[in-house]
Amino acid sequence: MRKLFRSITDLSLVQQLTLIMFSLAFIILAFFSVYLRGNITDFVNNQTMNIVRTSQNTIVSRVESSSFGTSEIGADAQVSHFVFTRDVMSLQISASTFTPQFQEEVGKLAAELEESWSEGVTELLDSKYYYRSYRIDNNRVIVSIIDYAYGQNIENTLLTRVSNTTFFVVTILFILILFWTLSIITPLQQIRTYIDRVRKGEQATLKIERKDEIGELATELVSLQDELKRQEETKEEMIHNISHDLKTPIATIKSYAESIKDGIYPYDTLEKSVDVIVDNANRLEQKVYSLLFLNRLDYMMDQAKDTDKTTNMKETIEKVLLSLKMIRPEVTIDYDLQEAIFKGDDESWRVVIENLIDNALRYAETRIDIILKPNELSISNDGPCISEERMQKLFKPFEKGTKGKFGLGLSICSKVAHAYGYDIDAENLEKGVVFRISEKEKPKKEKRKGKNIDNTKKD
């Protein structure tokens, strides 16, 4: 059965449609041959016998009535009636003329009547008739007959009309399905051509004016192509800028090292000149580390998404604060840290916290607020707000920041959070920006309360 279904789905849509219509035609033919024809035959037989009964009842009532004479009993155009008195025909009511031999055959039906009535189909002189025999009284029996061809004509007429109607309906249905199938095939072919041209690197356009799922698919494909193109351009620009960023510390380290080798101290003293080399080496190391970390992050997250490891987020944040608080000592950090266990590896979450706090320190004017609750973390700063256009691309890789720098930190944060089943988002405040990590819903805004760290004083 599975192989049959697979062989059908391997056909084109037009071939599938043709197969469906042939199958439908076969089913309808079988329906006509077996079920419908038998039911129509039964229906015609019943209706014909009803005609015989109705006509016979009318004749019986008139024969029994003393107010009508024999000549006043009207004949039925289809039904013939024969009244027999003690097996001898006493009255014939018919629009047709029958031979004596035929009348004798009818008389046998009257003589064979044992009950009050009988009916069915019989053969009289090699012709078939519907008949009904009825005992009027002890002396008289009426036999009413109608030609079997009368019922056959009705049956053939019904079958012809039903067949013609069904054929007409099936034909209209086939045409409608054909047009509907073509309306699906045409845009699918356009999509296929579009994909082929894009794969070959050719310029391609796709315009499908539909609002159904196919139209949505076409729109998404165009959007995907635009996004991939934009990302490719951004990546190329980023590589150019990263190359430039890497050249700067490398050139500085090289020039300072050569100067020191020649006995020249570019920055007053040997110690200060070496500090410049170390500072640029650290910058270079951080850039390379971020690139390498992002490159292997997908593999790491795929291996760790089903991990049983957990992280004490309070301890992790406190460790990060100890290492980062002296970057900008003039910025005050307020924090309120509750005990919170987050799912995931401590090293990955530490990278997330370092990036978020480093980002906050980069843009903060005077203060940073950190609030930690079970399954919920928010880090905000009082720096400039983020534009709506920038907000939509905030967590995408290779995006340029508001200060013209290409950062990977927020993209790394997003990948780690989503891998462990958390949401991360950003929101503009009245003054500043808040980043939130939550397990389910976005946390509601709350008043920030907590300790105060004055970074103007060294521990």
N, C-alpha and C positions, 0 to 999 in steps of 0.2 A: 504493500500500500504506500509505503514511504517512497519507494522507487518510482511508482506511478505519479505521485504528487510532485516529486522532483522533476520527472520528465516533462510534466505539464508546465511547471514554473520556468523551465528552461526555454520554453517557446516564447516568441515575441507576443506582444499584446494583441496584435491583429490575429495571429494564429490561435491564441487562447480564446479570443472572441468568436472566431469561426468554429472552434471546437465546442464552445458553449452553446452556440446557436444550433449546431447539428445535434448535439445531445438533447437540447430542448425540443427540437422537432421530433426526434425519436420518442421522447417521453410523451409528447402530445399525440403522436400516432398510436403509440401503445395505449394511451388513455382512451382514444376514440375506439380502437379496435376491441378492447376488452371491457372497459368499464362503461363508457358513455353509450356505446351502441346497445349494449344489453339493457341499460336503464331506459333508453329511449324506446326500445322495443316493448318493454314492460309498460311504459307510460302510454304508448300508442294502443296497446291491447286493452288496457284499462279504460282509456278514453273511448275507444270504439265500442266496447261492451256497455259503457254508460250511455252512449247514443242509442244502442239497441234497447237497453232497459227503459230509457225515457220514452222512446217512441212506442215500445210495447205497452207500457203502462197507460199511455194516452189512448191507444187503440182499445185496450181492455176496458177502460172506464167508459169509452163511448159504446163499445159493444154491449156492455152490461146496462147502459142507460136506456131507458124506454123512450126518452125524448128524441133520440136520433134514429133515423132509419138507416138501412144498409147503404143506401146511395149517398147518404150525407157524411159518411166517414171518409175523411180526406186521406189520400195516399202520401207517404213520405218519399222524398226523392231518392234517399239512399237505402232505407230499410223496407224490406218486403215482409208482409205478415200473412200467415195462413192459419185459418181457424178450422179445426177438425172436430166434427161431432161423431163420436163413436167410430173413430178411425176413418171417417169419410169427410173429405174437405167440403165444408159448407160455405166458406167465405175466403176470398183472396183479396188482399188489399196491397196493391203494388203499382208502382209507376211503370214496371216492365211486364212483359208477357213471358210466361214460363210454359214449357211443354208439359204434357201429361206425365211423361216419364220423370221429369224433374219434380213434379208435384208428388208423385209416388215416393220418391226418395225422401222428400220432406215429411210425408206421412209416416215413414218409418221412424223418423225422429220423434214424432208425436206418439207413436205406438210404444216406443221404448221408454217413455217417461214413466218412472215409478214414483218419484217424489213429487213435491208440489212444483218444483222447477229444476232445470239444469241448463248449463250454458258452457260455451267453449268454442273450439274451432273444429269443423268437420269438413269432409270432402264429399261433394255432391256432383256426380257426373264429371269426374276428373277436374273439378274446380273447388278451391277452398273458400269456405265461408265462416264468418262468425255467426253463431246461432244462439238463441235462447228459447227454450221450451217452457211454457207456463200453463199450469192447470187452472182454467177459469172456474170450472165447477166439475161435478162428477161426470158430466157428459161432454164437456168441451175442453179442448187443448189448443193453445195458440203457439205457433212456432214463428219466430221473427228471425230473419237472416239479413246479413249485409255482406257484400263481396269482400273477400280478404284483400283484394287489390286496393280497396279504399283505405285500409289501415296502412298498407305498404306505401301508398302515395303520400300519406301524412308523414310516415316515418322518414321516407326519402327527402321530403321537403324540409323536415326539421334538421336532418343530418346535413343537408346541403347548406342550409342557412347557418347552422352552428359552425360547420367547417369553413364557410366563407368568412364568417365573422372572426373566427379564431385565426385564420390565415391572415386576414387584414390586420388584426391586433398584433400578431407575431411579427408581421412585416414592418409595421410602424415601430414596434418595440426594437426590432433589429436595426432599423435605420437610426433611431434615437441613440441606441447603445453604440452604434458605429460612429456617429458624430461625437458622442461623448468620449469614446476611446481615442478618436483622432485628436480631440481637444486636449487629451492628456499626452498623447504621443508627441505631438508637435512641440510643446514647450520642453518636454524631456529631451527631445533631440537638440533643441536650442541649447539646453543646459549642457548636454554632452559635448556639443561643438565648442561651447564656451570653455569648458574644462580642458578639452584637447588643446585649444589655442593657448590657454594660460600655461599649460604644462610645457608647451614648446617655447614659451617666452614671448609669444606674439601679442600684439595689442588686441584686446577683445572687449566687446561690450555685450551686455545681456539686459534686454528690456522685455519683461513679461508682465503685461497689464492684467494681473489676476490677484484676487484677494483671498484665495483659498490656500491650502497647504503647499501647492506647487509654487504659487506666487511668493509665499513666505520663504520657501526654500531658495528660490531664485534671489530674493532680496538678501537672505543670509549669505549666499555664496558670493554675491557682489560685495557685501560688507566684509566678508572674510578676506576676499582678495584685496580690498582696500586696506584692511588692517594689516595683512601680511606685507603688503607693499610699504605701508607706513612704518611697520616694525623693521623691515629690511633697511629702509632709508635711515631710520633712527639708529639702527645697529651700526651701519656704515659710518654715520656721523659720530657715534659714540666711540667706535674703534679709532677713528681719526683723533678725537679728543683725548681718548685714553693714551694713544701713542704720544700725543703732545704732552699729556700730564706725566707720562713715564719718562719722556725725554728730559723734562725740566729737572727732576731730582737727580737723574743719572748724570746730566751735564754738570749740575752743581757739585755732586760728589766727585766727579772726575776732575773738574777744574780746581776744586779745593785740595784734592789729594795731590795733584801735580804741583800746585803752588807750595804745599807743605814739603813735598819732596825736594823742591828747589830752595827750601829754607825761607820761603815767604809765607807770612800769615795773613790771609785775605781779610780776616775779621779780628784785627787788633792782636790777639794772642793766640798761641797754639791751642789752648783749652777751648776758647770760644770758636775757633775755626773747626776743631774736631766736633764740637757740639752741633755745628751746622751740618756736618757730614752725617752724624748720627740721626739728627732730626729728619733729614731728607731720606736717609735709609729707612727710617720708620714709616715715613709717608709711602715710600715705594713698596715696603713690605705689606702695608695695609691695603693698598690698591690690588696688589697681586693676590693677597689672601682673599679679598672679596670676590675677585674673578674666579679663583679656583673653587671657593666655597659654593658660589652660585652654580658653577659647572657640574659639581658632584652632588648638589642638593637634591635633585629629583631622585637620584638613586638612593641617597640616604633616607629620604622621606618614604620611599616605597618600601624600604627594608624596615623602617621604624614605625609605620603607621599602625601596625597591629601589636606594637610593643606593650609590655606590661610595666615598663619603667614609668616612674612618676618623679616630679620635681617639686621641691619645697620652694615655691615662688618667692616667699618672703626672704629666705636666706639668699636666693639668687640675686634678688634686687639689691639687698644690702651689700653683697660682694661687688656688684657692678658700681654702686654709688661710691664705694671706697676707692675704686680705680678711676672713676671719671669726674668726681666732684671738683678736682683741681684744674680741669680744662678751662673753665671760666669761673674763677672764684668769686667774681662779682655777682653771679646769679644765685639767688636764694632758692633752695629746694625745700618745699613743704611735702611731707609724706604722711600717709596714714596706712600702715601695713598690718593687715590681719593675717592670721594663719590661713594659708591656701595651698592646696596640693593640685597641681596641674598634671595632666597626662602628658608624658613625653620625656625625652632625654634632657638632662640638665644642660649639657653643652649647647644643644640647639636652642633651648629657651634663653640661655645666657646671651647668645648671639642676637636674638630678637630684642631682649631688654637693652643690650648695649647699643644697638642701632636706633631704637626708639629714644633712648635718653640722649644719645649723641645728636640725633636730629633735633630734639627739643633744645639742647644746649646751643646748637648752631643758630637757631632762630629766636630764642627767648630774649626778651629785653631785660627783665629784672627777676623773673621767678618761673619756677617749674613746680607743678603739683602732681604727686603720684598717689593714687588710691588703689589699694589692693583689697579685694573681698573674695570669698570663695568663688572660684570659677569666673572671676571678673577682675580686669585690670584696666586702669585708665591713666594715661600720662598726658598732661597738658602743659602748654606754655603760653606766655602773653605776647608772643611775637605777632607778625602780620598774618592776616587771614589768607586762605588759599582760594584762588579763583575757581569758579564752577568747572571750567574746562580742564583745569589742572587737577581738580578733585577726582574727575572721572578716570584719569590715567595715573593716579597717585601710586598704585601698587603694581603697575606694569614695569617690567624690566626695561632698561635702556632709555628711561625717560629723563629729560633734562629738568633740573630743579629750577626754582625761581631765581636762584643766583647764578644760573648758567652752568651748574656742575652736573655731571652725569652720575647718578647714584644708583646703587644696587641694593641698598640697605632695606628699603621698604618692600621691595619685591621679595627679598629673602624672608622678611617678617611674615608676609602674606602666605608664602609657600609653607613655612613651618607651621603657622597657626592652622591653616586649612588641613594639613596632613594629620594633625592631632585632633581634629574635630572642633576647632574653634573658629569664630568669626573675628575678623579685624576690620575696622572702619575708622574713618576720620570725620570730624565735624567741626565747622567753624563756630567759635564762641563769639560773644560780644566783643571780646578782645583776645585774640589768640586762637589756637587750634588744640583739640583734644583727640588723642588716638585711643581707641578702646579695643580690648580683646575680651570676648565673652563666649561662653559655651553655647548659649541658646539665643536669647533675645538681647537686644542692645540695652545696656543698663540705663536707667533713668538718671537724669542730672541730679546730683546731690551737692549739698554744701560741703566744701572741702575743709576738713578739720584735721589737725594732726600736729606732729612735732615740727620744729623749724630748725633747719640747718643753715647757719650763716657761713657761707663759704669764704668769707673774708678772713676767717680765722683758721689757722692750720691746726690739725689735731696733734 
